[in-house]
Amino acid sequence: MKKFLIVLSLFAALSAMAEIDQATMKSTEPKAGEVDAARACFQELETFGCRHPREDLEQFKSCMENIYSSLTPACQSRIGELYGKKK
């Protein structure tokens, strides 16, 4: 009976931890609007000739610095958060 209670309590604890982890992950997921805004920003960068950062990150950063002032304020903010100087 003790072994059964130990297994049962272990199962309950693991289940509770999984639910807590899932709730934490849900709270950090980007909202649909944020995803759409990020996609629009990268499309805006593409129209100015900046390739995807996955292709050549250094070229992307150089291109981004050159056209930064031409971007919309929302895109400037997002790009600054992602690729700006870290403190």
Buried (B, 14 or more C-beta within 10 A) or exposed (E): EEEEEEEEEEEEEEEEEEEEEEEEEEEEEEEEEEEEBBEBBBEBBEEEEBEEBEEEEEEBBEBBEEBBEEBEEEBBBBBEEEBEEEE
